[in-house]
Amino acid sequence: MLKPSATRSPLDASAEFRAAIRTWFEKEGRDYPWRRTREPYAVLVSEVMLQQTQIATVLGRGFYTRFLERFPEVTSLAAADDDSLLKAWEGLGYYRRARMLRETARAVIARHDGRFPTEPDALLALPGIGPYTAGALLSFAFEIPAPLVDGNVARVLSRLLDHSAPIDAGPTLKWLWDIAGQLLDPDHPRAYNSALMELGQTHCRPGVPDCLACPVAHFCQTRDPARLPVKAKRATIEAIDEHVIHSLHEGQILLSRQGKGRREGMWRLPVRDPALLADLPLLHRRKYGITRYRVTLHVHSCPPDHPAAQAGPDDAWVDLDEIATRVMPPADRAALAALDPDAEEIA
């Protein structure tokens, strides 16, 4: 594929660049539910959900709409207990985001009488609000000019200006924010920032981009967009095994409540030392990913009188018809559903 040659620089012709990308977005921009509101709380919920979660997942399974139905405003979220909060977030993963979102809501109430501030410093002082989220709130909720840089924006900017330094290095991150500020549309920050992000989701996608259909291809300085952005850090994926037990007794199942960590407050099939399970049959095996780990979950059938089924301080026998009300990691819930696909109370 031949990439169109640049005829001008976005920095030298910033007004034309802004107009081109905004015109494209007004015609082609997708209709996401969070784009239909300027309520800062609803914008914040969408931004937090979309951190480390794909748009298709958030939309396809109705997470965003359901969460706002359960917690429609800052006060209801601030008052949420752990069980109801995590249940509403179940399936999105990275549950620390949900707790931090609640901390933000509580701080908005305590410091600003329930109204989100419109000053950058005041927003950045709230728990869980960093430069990107502050920029999103200012531009999307309040139409206040503020730059933002996420993965999509970073990819677009690095290609536009043919910047080949490692994008995850400190100097490049500073450069990205500086460039985002220079190119920002002061009159239409909401539409401009939305357009820049969407361009990175669509035409300027990872890998080989669709340069022929790009609305700002004639501003793009790189001749080899597929090689950009360059990344210095390469996460090493570590394979690990988890061995859990599936133990039933008189209509109950043994579950274990998780303590501190990313799964705090969630219920899991009890994890046991594999040496203790050597004599137990394997019922189910499945793989899942979490952060930098590729986990193989081994589910062993365990009689209630087996030593592995002796309840520890974090274990509890739970009625089978209560499983649906307990917050569980997706892998554990999927394993239970696979073992008893006709049990509606598991799903």
C-alpha positions, 0 to 999 in steps of 0.5 A, a space after each residue: 500500500 502506498 501512503 499519500 505523501 505529506 503536503 504540509 505539517 500539522 504544526 505549521 498548518 494547525 488550523 487546517 489540521 483541526 478543521 480536517 479531523 473535526 469535519 471527518 469526525 462530524 460525518 464518521 464519528 461513532 455514536 457511543 453512549 458516553 458521547 451523548 452526555 456532558 454529565 461529568 460523572 457519566 464521562 468519568 465512569 466511561 473513562 475509567 471503564 475504558 482503561 485497560 478494557 476494549 470498547 467492544 467489551 464495555 458496549 457489547 456486554 452492557 457494562 456502562 449502562 448497567 453500572 449507571 443504572 445501579 449507581 446513577 450519580 456520585 452520591 449513590 456510588 460514594 455510598 456503595 458497599 464493596 459487595 454491590 460495587 464489585 458485583 456491578 463491576 464484575 467481568 470488567 477486571 482490574 477491580 481496583 479501578 472500581 474502588 478508586 472510582 468510588 474514592 473519586 466520588 467520595 472526594 467530590 462530595 467531601 471537597 466540592 459538595 458533589 460537583 466536579 471542579 472545572 479547574 485542572 489543579 482541583 481535578 488532579 488533586 482528586 484520587 484516581 484522576 491523572 492528566 489523561 482523565 483530567 483532560 477527558 473531563 475538561 474537554 468532554 464534560 465541560 468543553 474546556 480546552 485540555 490536551 489528552 494522550 492515550 495509546 491511540 493519540 500517542 500512535 497518531 501523533 508519533 506517525 503524524 510527526 514521524 517520531 521514532 523515539 521509544 514512545 514509553 520513555 519519559 522524554 517522549 511522553 513529555 513530547 507527546 503531551 507538548 504536541 497534544 497541547 500545541 495541536 489542541 483545538 481551543 474552540 472545539 476541544 470535545 470534538 477534536 479530542 474525540 476525533 483524534 482518539 477515534 482516528 487511532 481506533 480506526 484508520 490509524 490503528 495498530 499495525 498496518 493503518 488505512 492511510 488511503 482513507 485517513 482524513 489527515 493523511 496529507 499532514 502525516 510526515 512518516 513514510 512507514 507508519 507500520 513501524 510506529 510507534 516504537 516501544 522500548 518496554 516489552 512485558 514478559 508473559 509468565 505462565 503459571 498454574 493454579 489448582 483449585 477444588 470443586 467441593 459440594 456438600 448438601 447443596 453448598 459449595 466451598 468458596 474462598 474470599 480473597 484478601 488484599 490484592 487485585 481480587 480483594 473481596 471476591 469469591 473464588 474456588 479455593 486454591 490449594 497446593 497441588 501436592 495436596 490434590 494429587 489423588 483427586 480427579 481433574 474436572 476442568 482446565 481453562 486458560 486466562 490472562 491477567 496482567 503479565 501472567 498466562 494462567 492455567 486453571 486446574 479444577 479438581 473434584 474434591 469430596 467434602 471429607 478430603 483434607 483439601 476441603 477443610 475450610 480455612 479462615 477465608 473459606 465458607 460453604 455457600 448455598 448453590 443458589 447464592 452463587 449468582 449474588 457473589 462477586 467472582 472472577 470471570 475464570 472461576 465463574 466460567 469454570 463453574 458454568 462449564 461444570 454445570 451448564 444447566 445451573 442458571 444460578 451460576 451465570 
